[in-house]
């Protein structure tokens, strides 16, 4: 039976995707394809910011 890996958090998946895109983009010459990679990286940054904004803070959710 195949063993499942630990689930990754949304932040971990975003960071991994960002790192992969940056690595691929470094090998591309300037042009349309590189511009699309830059746009995708900006979308990932926006997603990370939105996620951070929408998630409840750890301190606020802790019982007092």
Secondary structure, 3 states (H helix, E strand, C coil): CCCCCCCCCHHHHHHHHHHHHHHHHHCCCCCHHHHHHHHHHHHHHHHHHHHHHHCCCHHHHCCC
